[in-house]
Amino acid sequence: MKHILLIFILLSSAAHSNTPQHKSHSYNGFHGMALILAGDKVLASHMPLYAPPHNYQIVYEVTTNDTHLKIIKNALNESQKKQTQITILPTKFDLNLLINKLTPTLTTTVFNGHFERGGTALFSTKLAFKNPLYVKKIAITQPEKEEFDLIKVSAEQGVVIHKIQSKPSYDSLSLVALTNGKYNGKLMCDAPVTTALASKLKTCFKSVPSYLETRDFEVN
């Protein structure tokens, strides 16, 4: 009986060792983000890519100390006029903190322009990710039409986000007015990825996109 039991244990151990072990992908890394101003709130939008560890569209309300927050808001107002960008690069961290809708405070460098495309570092600050507004994994599918989601920032302010799908695609955030938390327009826009994309989005949502990225989602 002892021999039979030993053989059973050995066979069970061998079978277990040959079973594929499914490990979750590490989301620890450097995760750049774009900042936009929605009313009096500063929003940080993760700059996604198709592959892990960047394959999530995430938008948070963020804040920092009064001095740096005022500088950021002034910079965002100027960038909106000039249709430029304000971006941030936190120190290396695990994106699962945001995927799981936690509220970390991250040491962050603020850039005038795109942090990877010639942007100028302005200053560093501790940025508190205080309120998760949108978390969605990129679904690499071919839609029949462009798809959008509504992010409610307040009862009067919303942001329309384009759902990134298969190439060619784009990432965009457009401010829209809400009435008692409701959007009276339509979450639709026949906007192919062309040089006229920004104008098309402006026509659909009555405002110039606060953020628009196509290069990371174009056909190579």
KEBA-897601 format. One line per 4 residues: number of its first residue (from 1); their letters; for each residue y negated, x, z negated of C-alpha. Coordinates in nm, 3 decimals, always signed. Each point is the difference from the previous one (the first is absolute). Example, Ala and Ser with C-alpha at 12.3 -4.5 7.8 and 13.67 -1.06 7.14 Angstrom:
<atoms>
1	AS	+0.450:+1.230:-0.780 ~ -0.344:+0.137:+0.066 .
</atoms>
This chain:
<atoms>
1	MKHI	+0.000:+0.000:+0.000 ~ -0.239:+0.285:-0.086 ~ +0.062:+0.159:+0.340 ~ -0.066:-0.328:+0.179 .
5	LLIF	-0.325:-0.047:-0.194 ~ -0.113:+0.356:+0.082 ~ +0.069:-0.050:+0.371 ~ -0.201:-0.326:-0.008 .
9	ILLS	-0.297:+0.172:-0.163 ~ +0.007:+0.285:+0.252 ~ +0.018:-0.238:+0.295 ~ -0.286:-0.209:-0.140 .
13	SAAH	-0.213:+0.311:-0.049 ~ +0.068:+0.118:+0.355 ~ -0.089:-0.339:+0.143 ~ -0.323:-0.008:-0.201 .
17	SNTP	-0.100:+0.348:+0.115 ~ +0.046:-0.102:+0.364 ~ -0.215:-0.312:-0.035 ~ -0.341:+0.048:+0.168 .
21	QHKS	-0.278:+0.027:-0.257 ~ -0.310:-0.193:+0.103 ~ -0.308:+0.178:-0.128 ~ -0.346:-0.151:+0.020 .
25	HSYN	-0.245:+0.201:+0.208 ~ -0.250:+0.211:-0.191 ~ -0.353:-0.136:+0.032 ~ -0.152:+0.294:-0.182 .
29	GFHG	-0.266:+0.167:+0.213 ~ -0.361:+0.001:+0.117 ~ -0.116:-0.350:+0.093 ~ -0.338:-0.025:+0.170 .
33	MALI	-0.194:-0.325:-0.014 ~ -0.302:-0.165:+0.155 ~ -0.268:-0.161:-0.215 ~ -0.184:-0.319:+0.091 .
37	LAGD	-0.259:-0.212:-0.178 ~ +0.083:-0.369:-0.049 ~ -0.296:-0.164:-0.169 ~ -0.057:+0.208:-0.312 .
41	KVLA	+0.358:+0.126:-0.013 ~ +0.136:+0.328:+0.137 ~ +0.341:-0.029:+0.164 ~ +0.238:+0.284:+0.079 .
45	SHMP	+0.238:-0.049:+0.291 ~ +0.297:+0.236:+0.029 ~ +0.008:+0.165:+0.343 ~ +0.357:-0.075:+0.106 .
49	LYAP	+0.235:+0.157:+0.251 ~ +0.327:-0.131:+0.137 ~ +0.225:+0.239:-0.192 ~ +0.049:+0.038:-0.376 .
53	PHNY	-0.166:+0.097:-0.228 ~ -0.296:-0.176:+0.164 ~ +0.153:-0.319:+0.143 ~ -0.188:-0.250:-0.216 .
57	QIVY	-0.324:-0.190:+0.051 ~ -0.165:-0.009:-0.342 ~ -0.345:-0.118:-0.105 ~ -0.137:+0.035:-0.355 .
61	EVTT	-0.329:-0.065:-0.169 ~ -0.111:+0.333:-0.148 ~ -0.273:+0.120:-0.231 ~ -0.134:+0.315:-0.163 .
65	NDTH	-0.287:+0.104:-0.226 ~ -0.339:-0.164:+0.063 ~ -0.159:+0.305:+0.163 ~ +0.277:+0.065:+0.251 .
69	LKII	+0.050:-0.372:+0.065 ~ -0.366:-0.035:+0.098 ~ +0.026:+0.301:+0.234 ~ +0.314:-0.143:+0.160 .
73	KNAL	-0.161:-0.341:+0.056 ~ -0.310:+0.157:+0.154 ~ +0.218:+0.216:+0.225 ~ +0.203:-0.305:+0.107 .
77	NESQ	-0.315:-0.193:+0.085 ~ -0.120:+0.288:+0.217 ~ +0.340:+0.047:+0.164 ~ +0.015:-0.370:+0.089 .
81	KKQT	-0.336:+0.028:+0.177 ~ +0.112:+0.309:+0.190 ~ +0.359:-0.127:+0.048 ~ +0.140:+0.314:-0.162 .
85	QITI	+0.251:+0.041:-0.280 ~ +0.018:+0.087:-0.367 ~ +0.349:+0.117:-0.094 ~ +0.172:+0.137:-0.308 .
89	LPTK	+0.285:+0.236:-0.072 ~ +0.155:-0.029:-0.345 ~ +0.195:+0.291:-0.143 ~ +0.374:-0.016:+0.067 .
93	FDLN	+0.151:-0.313:-0.153 ~ +0.288:-0.245:+0.037 ~ -0.097:-0.292:+0.224 ~ +0.256:-0.210:-0.189 .
97	LLIN	-0.271:-0.038:-0.264 ~ -0.193:-0.212:+0.248 ~ +0.302:-0.152:+0.173 ~ +0.103:-0.137:-0.341 .
101	KLTP	-0.357:-0.125:-0.060 ~ -0.071:+0.225:-0.296 ~ -0.356:+0.105:-0.087 ~ -0.020:+0.381:-0.015 .
105	TLTT	-0.312:+0.216:-0.023 ~ +0.014:+0.282:+0.256 ~ -0.211:+0.310:+0.046 ~ -0.149:-0.050:+0.346 .
109	TVFN	-0.220:+0.186:+0.248 ~ -0.247:-0.220:+0.190 ~ -0.073:+0.093:+0.364 ~ -0.278:-0.096:+0.238 .
113	GHFE	+0.213:-0.061:+0.309 ~ +0.375:+0.020:+0.049 ~ +0.149:+0.245:-0.251 ~ +0.236:+0.145:+0.267 .
117	RGGT	-0.237:-0.014:+0.298 ~ -0.304:+0.204:-0.090 ~ -0.119:-0.201:-0.299 ~ -0.225:+0.168:-0.258 .
121	ALFS	+0.108:+0.003:-0.365 ~ -0.276:-0.152:-0.214 ~ +0.132:+0.012:-0.356 ~ +0.306:-0.060:-0.216 .
125	TKLA	+0.036:-0.284:-0.247 ~ +0.262:-0.185:-0.203 ~ +0.060:-0.320:+0.192 ~ +0.158:-0.294:-0.183 .
129	FKNP	+0.224:-0.221:+0.216 ~ -0.080:-0.311:-0.200 ~ +0.121:-0.293:+0.209 ~ +0.277:-0.018:+0.264 .
133	LYVK	-0.106:-0.233:+0.281 ~ +0.258:+0.065:+0.272 ~ +0.331:+0.185:+0.018 ~ +0.224:-0.031:+0.305 .
137	KIAI	+0.257:+0.229:+0.161 ~ -0.054:+0.058:+0.372 ~ +0.248:-0.200:+0.208 ~ +0.063:+0.181:+0.327 .
141	TQPE	+0.054:-0.305:+0.216 ~ -0.142:-0.122:+0.328 ~ -0.200:-0.316:-0.074 ~ -0.065:-0.276:+0.251 .
145	KEEF	-0.365:+0.014:-0.107 ~ -0.224:+0.200:-0.230 ~ +0.047:-0.095:-0.365 ~ -0.252:+0.008:-0.285 .
149	DLIK	-0.005:-0.062:-0.375 ~ -0.287:-0.114:-0.220 ~ -0.087:+0.205:-0.309 ~ -0.201:-0.201:-0.252 .
153	VSAE	-0.250:+0.223:-0.178 ~ -0.194:-0.281:-0.170 ~ -0.069:-0.372:+0.048 ~ -0.267:+0.091:+0.258 .
157	QGVV	+0.138:+0.319:+0.158 ~ +0.314:+0.077:+0.196 ~ +0.137:+0.277:+0.216 ~ +0.217:-0.058:+0.307 .
161	IHKI	+0.258:+0.276:+0.042 ~ +0.196:+0.057:+0.319 ~ +0.376:+0.026:-0.058 ~ +0.117:+0.326:+0.157 .
165	QSKP	+0.307:-0.040:+0.217 ~ +0.160:+0.196:+0.284 ~ -0.204:+0.235:+0.221 ~ -0.264:-0.037:+0.125 .
169	SYDS	-0.159:-0.151:-0.308 ~ -0.297:+0.048:-0.229 ~ -0.121:-0.024:-0.358 ~ -0.314:-0.207:-0.058 .
173	LSLV	-0.195:-0.165:-0.281 ~ -0.260:-0.268:+0.079 ~ -0.223:-0.169:-0.259 ~ -0.009:-0.381:+0.011 .
177	ALTN	-0.179:-0.261:-0.207 ~ +0.206:-0.239:-0.214 ~ -0.091:-0.343:-0.131 ~ +0.153:-0.060:-0.343 .
181	GKYN	+0.262:+0.261:+0.081 ~ +0.086:-0.149:+0.339 ~ -0.058:+0.145:+0.347 ~ -0.123:-0.257:+0.249 .
185	GKLM	+0.074:+0.213:+0.305 ~ +0.335:+0.079:+0.162 ~ +0.217:+0.300:-0.083 ~ +0.053:+0.084:+0.363 .
189	CDAP	-0.149:+0.225:+0.263 ~ +0.133:+0.089:+0.342 ~ -0.114:+0.359:-0.032 ~ +0.203:+0.256:+0.198 .
193	VTTA	-0.046:+0.367:-0.084 ~ -0.275:+0.094:+0.244 ~ -0.341:+0.164:-0.011 ~ -0.145:-0.349:-0.056 .
197	LASK	+0.213:-0.067:-0.309 ~ -0.287:+0.020:-0.252 ~ -0.210:-0.244:+0.206 ~ +0.291:-0.239:+0.029 .
201	LKTC	+0.061:+0.005:-0.376 ~ -0.371:-0.058:-0.060 ~ +0.015:-0.307:+0.224 ~ +0.308:-0.134:-0.179 .
205	FKSV	-0.114:+0.055:-0.360 ~ -0.382:-0.003:+0.038 ~ -0.046:+0.350:-0.140 ~ +0.043:+0.358:+0.116 .
209	PSYL	+0.326:+0.138:-0.146 ~ -0.069:+0.187:-0.323 ~ +0.292:+0.225:+0.087 ~ +0.188:+0.053:+0.326 .
213	ETRD	+0.267:+0.260:+0.079 ~ +0.194:+0.021:+0.328 ~ +0.086:+0.369:+0.045 ~ +0.284:+0.003:-0.253 .
217	FEVN	+0.168:-0.298:+0.168 ~ -0.034:+0.076:+0.370 ~ +0.283:+0.069:+0.244 ~ +0.048:+0.377:+0.025 .
</atoms>
